[in-house]
Amino acid sequence: MTTHRPRVNPGQRRILRDFVAAHPGLTRPELLAEADRVRMRMLITDGRTELVHRSMVRQDEGGRYWPA
Protein backbone atom coordinates (compact mmCIF):
# COMPACT_ATOMS: atom_id res chain seq x y z
CA MET A 1 0.00 0.00 0.00
CA THR A 2 1.34 3.42 -0.89
CA THR A 3 0.76 6.65 0.96
CA HIS A 4 -1.46 9.24 -0.66
CA ARG A 5 0.48 12.21 -1.94
CA PRO A 6 -1.64 15.03 -3.35
CA ARG A 7 -0.69 16.23 -6.79
CA VAL A 8 -0.16 19.98 -7.06
CA ASN A 9 0.19 21.33 -10.58
CA PRO A 10 2.68 24.09 -11.55
CA GLY A 11 0.01 26.79 -11.53
CA GLN A 12 -1.09 25.85 -8.02
CA ARG A 13 2.53 25.84 -6.86
CA ARG A 14 2.97 29.39 -8.19
CA ILE A 15 -0.23 30.53 -6.46
CA LEU A 16 0.92 29.04 -3.16
CA ARG A 17 4.47 30.41 -3.55
CA ASP A 18 3.02 33.90 -4.15
CA PHE A 19 0.75 33.52 -1.12
CA VAL A 20 3.71 32.64 1.11
CA ALA A 21 5.66 35.58 -0.37
CA ALA A 22 2.76 37.90 0.52
CA HIS A 23 2.66 36.50 4.08
CA PRO A 24 6.31 35.76 4.98
CA GLY A 25 7.28 34.27 8.31
CA LEU A 26 3.96 32.63 9.15
CA THR A 27 3.49 29.10 10.43
CA ARG A 28 1.08 26.62 8.87
CA PRO A 29 -1.82 27.50 11.23
CA GLU A 30 -1.19 31.23 10.65
CA LEU A 31 -1.18 30.73 6.87
CA LEU A 32 -4.43 28.80 7.12
CA ALA A 33 -5.95 31.64 9.17
CA GLU A 34 -4.88 34.19 6.53
CA ALA A 35 -6.42 32.19 3.68
CA ASP A 36 -9.75 33.68 2.69
CA ARG A 37 -11.04 30.75 0.63
CA VAL A 38 -11.49 27.04 1.21
CA ARG A 39 -9.56 26.40 -2.00
CA MET A 40 -6.50 28.24 -0.68
CA ARG A 41 -6.67 26.39 2.65
CA MET A 42 -6.77 23.08 0.78
CA LEU A 43 -3.82 24.19 -1.35
CA ILE A 44 -1.80 25.13 1.76
CA THR A 45 -2.56 21.75 3.31
CA ASP A 46 -1.78 19.76 0.16
CA GLY A 47 1.07 21.77 -1.36
CA ARG A 48 3.33 23.24 1.30
CA THR A 49 5.49 20.11 1.65
CA GLU A 50 5.98 20.00 -2.11
CA LEU A 51 6.98 23.68 -2.18
CA VAL A 52 9.64 23.06 0.46
CA HIS A 53 10.82 19.93 -1.38
CA ARG A 54 11.11 21.90 -4.65
CA SER A 55 12.91 24.77 -2.85
CA MET A 56 10.22 27.29 -3.79
CA VAL A 57 9.85 28.24 -0.11
CA ARG A 58 11.89 27.37 2.93
CA GLN A 59 10.84 26.42 6.43
CA ASP A 60 12.93 27.49 9.42
CA GLU A 61 13.41 25.61 12.69
CA GLY A 62 10.43 27.45 14.19
CA GLY A 63 8.10 26.10 11.50
CA ARG A 64 7.79 29.46 9.74
CA TYR A 65 7.63 29.61 5.94
CA TRP A 66 9.71 32.07 3.92
CA PRO A 67 10.03 32.76 0.19
CA ALA A 68 13.13 31.13 -1.25
Backbone torsions as a table, in degrees:
resi	resn	phi	psi	omega
1	MET	NA	134.2	179.3
2	THR	-100.9	157.4	177.1
3	THR	-82.9	146.1	179.0
4	HIS	-74.8	127.3	176.7
5	ARG	-125.6	111.8	-177.2
6	PRO	-59.4	144.1	176.9
7	ARG	-95.3	127.0	178.5
8	VAL	-118.2	121.2	-176.6
9	ASN	-79.6	167.5	-176.4
10	PRO	-57.8	-36.8	178.2
11	GLY	-65.1	-41.2	177.6
12	GLN	-66.8	-36.6	177.0
13	ARG	-63.1	-41.2	178.5
14	ARG	-64.6	-41.8	178.5
15	ILE	-60.1	-46.5	-179.1
16	LEU	-67.9	-40.3	177.2
17	ARG	-59.9	-44.2	179.3
18	ASP	-66.0	-34.7	177.8
19	PHE	-65.8	-43.7	177.2
20	VAL	-64.4	-39.2	178.8
21	ALA	-64.3	-33.2	178.4
22	ALA	-77.9	-17.4	-179.2
23	HIS	-132.8	62.2	-175.3
24	PRO	-69.2	147.1	173.4
25	GLY	82.1	12.4	179.7
26	LEU	-96.2	151.9	175.2
27	THR	-85.0	172.9	179.7
28	ARG	-55.7	-50.0	179.3
29	PRO	-61.7	-35.1	178.9
30	GLU	-69.7	-38.6	175.9
31	LEU	-63.1	-43.0	178.5
32	LEU	-62.2	-37.3	178.9
33	ALA	-68.1	-32.3	179.6
34	GLU	-76.7	-23.2	-178.3
35	ALA	-67.4	130.8	-176.3
36	ASP	-96.8	-5.4	-178.2
37	ARG	-131.9	151.2	176.7
38	VAL	-60.4	-39.1	-179.4
39	ARG	-59.3	-42.2	179.6
40	MET	-68.5	-38.8	177.9
41	ARG	-63.4	-39.7	177.1
42	MET	-65.0	-39.8	179.9
43	LEU	-65.8	-40.3	177.1
44	ILE	-61.9	-45.6	-179.0
45	THR	-64.2	-44.1	-175.3
46	ASP	-82.6	-30.7	-168.5
47	GLY	-108.2	-10.2	-173.7
48	ARG	-65.5	-38.3	178.6
49	THR	-63.1	-41.3	179.1
50	GLU	-65.3	-38.2	177.9
51	LEU	-62.8	-41.1	177.9
52	VAL	-66.1	-44.3	-180.0
53	HIS	-60.7	-37.5	-179.5
54	ARG	-87.9	5.5	178.3
55	SER	60.6	32.4	175.4
56	MET	-86.4	-27.5	171.7
57	VAL	-138.8	163.5	176.8
58	ARG	-125.1	154.2	179.2
59	GLN	-119.2	127.2	-179.7
60	ASP	-86.1	179.4	-176.6
61	GLU	-66.5	-17.8	177.4
62	GLY	-88.0	0.8	179.9
63	GLY	83.3	12.8	179.8
64	ARG	-90.3	143.0	-178.6
65	TYR	-101.0	137.5	-177.2
66	TRP	-133.4	145.9	174.3
67	PRO	-62.3	143.3	179.8
68	ALA	-87.3	NA	NA
